[in-house]
Amino acid sequence: MESDTTRRDVRLLPKAHLHLHFTGSMRTGTLLELADKYGVHLPEALSSGEPPRLRATDERGWFRFQRLYDIARSCLRSPEDIRRLVLEAAEEEVRDGSGWLEIQVDPTSYAPRLGGLIPAIEIILDAVETASRDTGVGIRVLIAANRMKHPLDARTLARLAVRYVDRGVVGFGLSNDERRGLARDFDRAFHIAREGGLFAAPHGGELTGPASVRDCLDDLRAKRVGHGIRAAESPALLRRLAQEGVTCEVCPASNVALGVYEKPADVPLRVLWDAGVPMALSADDPLLFGSRLAAQYAFAREHHGFTDEELAELARQSVRASVAPDAVRERLLAGIDGWLTA
């Protein structure tokens, strides 16, 4: 057992961050400043400076979570706001030891205030390019469709995402309440995305069980699964994920905050680990859940007894599951080895 004095600082462990939502990456202080600037009334859940108490395991709870997210998003109204959010998100990645970020965004949500869908995408991609250059963090974009909307909207978004492959769009996702809509309804959108060179990373296995993860694999040909934690309920599915090398973007603090699991010890990180399922620990929505990337590694250490060697392997898994260029991968993997020998 490692003592507190021999444990290495998880903020210094090089890693990749593969599941971070756009508005959810915002600093609380930035939200407060933008809300004041635009005269947006924030409910106490967003203005108190403390993570809101959430429970999204029923329709009412998810609606409240989504409402808070929508209010926060309404404070992003100009290209300057977008640039600030992305730069600050990148700065937080640096502080947490992340050398690579794949940030997820549904540009249709920002289009009304940014002049339309195409301007919104281009403003976001410009901000990503600038923040990456200024901070040294490699950043790419995963465009996500909303499963609460019509599948035809997802097809339009997939075609548009493909147009920006050369500008830093690398993947296509599917977010929002996985209890609504069937994954197969969006299979055509994902086909368009894959044919255009984007990998598939839909949400599954968070609010619903193993069947939603299987649907991501069977219907959407997922390379990664957003969350995927409830695959732990099916030994057969765990074997499949391990055999096919599909990475689950596990967000443990988010799982507890949303009531998927009652307490940190209940999150089945060890079940996935012992089954050989690749994991990329991620923060999901730090604005609402109160913790960023390094805290997820601390979570695995404190609540599940992960040793430094195991944490290093989790970091390697995040890097391997990323689409970072070979040179970046090699640098991060070498840094992980160095963290262990320091």
N, C-alpha and C positions, 0 to 999 in steps of 0.2 A: 504494500500500500504506500502510495506517495504521500509525503508530508506536505503541509502548506509551504514549507520553506524550499522544497525541491520542485514544486510544480512550476512549470514554465508559464509565462504570460501568454494567454490565448490571443491577445491583441497583436502579438508579434508573430503569430503563426501564419505564414502565407496561405492564402486560400482563394477560392472563387465564390462568387455570390450569384446564384442562378434563379432565385425566386424572390423578386422584389417588385412590388407594384408602384406605379409612378407617383400618384398623389400620396400613397401610404409611406413613401420615402421621406416626406417633408419633415423638417424640424418643427417642433411645437412652437418655438419662438417665431419662426417664419410665418406659420399659420396665424398667430396672434397679430403680427404686424400687417399681414395682408388683409386680414378681416377688418382691422381698424382702418386701413387705407381705403377699402371699398365699402365700408359701412355694413358689413355682414355681421349679423348677430350670431354669435356662437353659443350653442347650448353649453351648460356647465361641463358636460362630458368632454368637450373639446377645449374649453377655456381654463379649466382648473389647473392644468399643468401635470395632472396625474392621468395615467391610462384609464379610460372609461371602463366601467364594469359591463361586460358584454356576455351574452349567451345566445349563440346563433343556431342552436340545435332544433329550434322550432321556427315556424314561419314568422312569428312576431319578432323573435330575437334577431333573425337575419334581416328583417326589414329595418330594425333600429340600427344595426351595424351599417347597412347600406345607406341609410339616411345620413348618418354621421359622415360617411365617406363622401357622399354627394355634396354635403355642406362644405367640407374641406376643399373639394375639387372646385367648387364655385368661386373660391378665392384665387384661382389661377386664371387670370384674365388677359394677360399681355405676354408678348415674347420675352420681356424682361423677367416676368414672374417665372416663366418656364426655364429660362437660363439660370436663374437663381436656384430653383429647385434642383436642377440636374447638377450644378456645380457643388451645392452643399451636400447632395447625396454622394457625390464622388469624394468629397472631403471626408465624409463619415466612413467611406470604404477604406480610405488611407489609414484612418485612425484605428480601424478594426483589422488591419492586416490583409485586406482584400486587394489583389492585384488585377482582378478581372470581374466585371459586373455585366450581367445580362438583365436589363431592366424591362419590365413588362408594361405595356400601355395599350389602352383602347382609344385611338385618336378620335373616334366619333364623339367621345364625351367632351372633348376640348374644342372641337371644330366650331361650334356656334360662337364662341368668343374669340376665335383666332382667325376668322375669315373663311372658314370652310375646311373640308377634310384634308385636301392636299396641302394647303398652307399649314395646317396643324402638324401634319407629319413632317414637313420640311423644317418648321420651327423646332420641333423636338429633335430631329436628327442634327440640325445645326448646333443645338445646345449640347448634345451628346459629344459631337466632335470637338467642340471648344473645351468642354469640361475634361474630356480625356486628355487632350493636349496639355491643359493647364495643371492637371494633378498627376499625370502619369499612370492613371488607372485605365486599363483597356475597358471600353464600354461598347456594348452592342445592344440592339433593341429586339425584343420579341413583341410582335403585334398580336393582340388577343381580341377575339370576337366575344360578344356577350351572349351567353346561352339564353338569356331572357328575351332576346330579340329574334326576329325571323331568320331562319337559315339563309335566306337570300341575301340578307345584310352581311352575313359572314362571308358569303362568296364574293361579294363586292370588295370587302375588306381584304380578303386573301389575294385577289387580283392586284389590288393596290399595293399590298405588302410586297409582292413579287417585283413590282416596278422599282422598289428601293433596295433590292439585294446589294447593289453596288454602293449603297450609301450607309450600310451598317445594319440593315434589318436581316436577322439570321434565323428567326423562328416564328411559328404561328401557334397561338394558344386559344384556349376556350375557358372563360372564367365566369364568375358569379355562381348562383345557387345551383349546385349539381343535381338537386332534387327536381329541377325544372327542365323539361326538354330531354330528349334522348340524344346520346352521343352520335348515333347513326344519322340523325337528321342533319348533322354538320359534316358528314363524310365527304361530300362534294367540295366543300370549302377547303378541307384539309388535303384533298387530292390536288386541288389547284395549287395550294401552297407547296406541297412536296414536289410537284412537277416543276415548280419555279425555283427549287433549290433551298427551300426552308425546311427546317426540322419541325416535328410536331411535339408540342408540350402542353397538352390540355390538362385542366384540373380534374382530379378524381380521387376518391378514397379519403375525403375529408368529412363532409356532412353525410355521405352515404357510404355503404360498405364496400366489400371486395368487388361486387358486380360492376360498380362504376369504374374501377380500375381495369377490369377485364374489357369493358366497353372501350376504354381509351386504347387498349392494345389491339382489339379485334376490329373495331370500326374506324379508328382514327390513326392506327399504326404509330402510336406514340413512341418516340425515342426517349423521352423523359415524361414523368407524370408529376404534375403539380400537386404536392402533398403526398398522396399514395399511402399514408400511414396506416390506413385501415386494411391494407393488404395483410396486415398481421393476423387478421381473423381467418385467413384461409391458407393453410400450409401448402396446398397445391399451387395457389397463386404466388406465394413466396418463392417456391421452387422455379416457377416460370420466369418471374422477374430476375432471379439470380442467373438462370440459364441463358436468358436472352440479353442480360446485361443492361436492363432498363433501369435508369436511375430515378429514384424518388426524391423530389425536392421537399424534404421534410422540414417543417416549421414548428418546432416543439412548443415554443412559448405561445405562438398563435393558437395551437391546438388546445392549450389550457385556457387561454383568454376567451376563446369562443365556446368553451364548454364541451368540446369534443371529448376531452378527458377531464376528470374532476380535479386532479392534482398532478404536479410534474412527474411523480413516480409512476403514474399510470400510463404515460406516453410510451408505447412499446418500441422504443429505440433498440433495445437489446434483441427483441424478437427479429427485427429486420436485419440487424447486424449478424446475429448468429446464423441466420438463413443465407447470408452472403449477398443480400440485396444491396446494390450500390446506393449510397445516400449523399445528397448535397444539402447540408444543413443551411437553412435560410431564414430570413427574418420576416418575410411576408409584408407586413404593414407596420413598421416601427412607430409611426405617428399614433396608431390606435392601440398597439400592444406594448409599447414602452421599452422595447429592447431591440438592439441591432444585431449585426452578424456575430461578433465575437461572443456576445451573450448566449448564443445558441450552443456554442462549444462549451462555455462554462456550465450551461444547463446539463449537457451530456456528462460532464465531469461530476458536477455536484449531486445530481439526482440519479445517475445511472452508473456511476463508478468508472467512466471511461478513463483509461490511463493516458498519459501523454503520447505513448506510442499509438494507441487507438485513435486519439484525436488527430494525430498526424496522418493516419490512414484515411480518416474521414475527409481531411483537407485534400489529400491526394485524389480521393473519389470525386470531390467537387471540381477539381482541375481537369481530371480525365473526362468528366461529363460535359465540360464546357466546349465551346467552339473556338477557344483561344488559339491563335497561331502557334505553330510548333515552338518558336523561339520563346514565346510567353510561357507556354506550358513547361518547357525545360527550366526556365528561370524560376518559376514558382515551385516546381518539384524539387529543384536543388535547394531552394530556400527552406522548404519543409524539412529536408534532411539536415540542413544547417541548424534549424530550430531545435531538432532533437539532440544534436551534438553540442549545442552551446552550453 
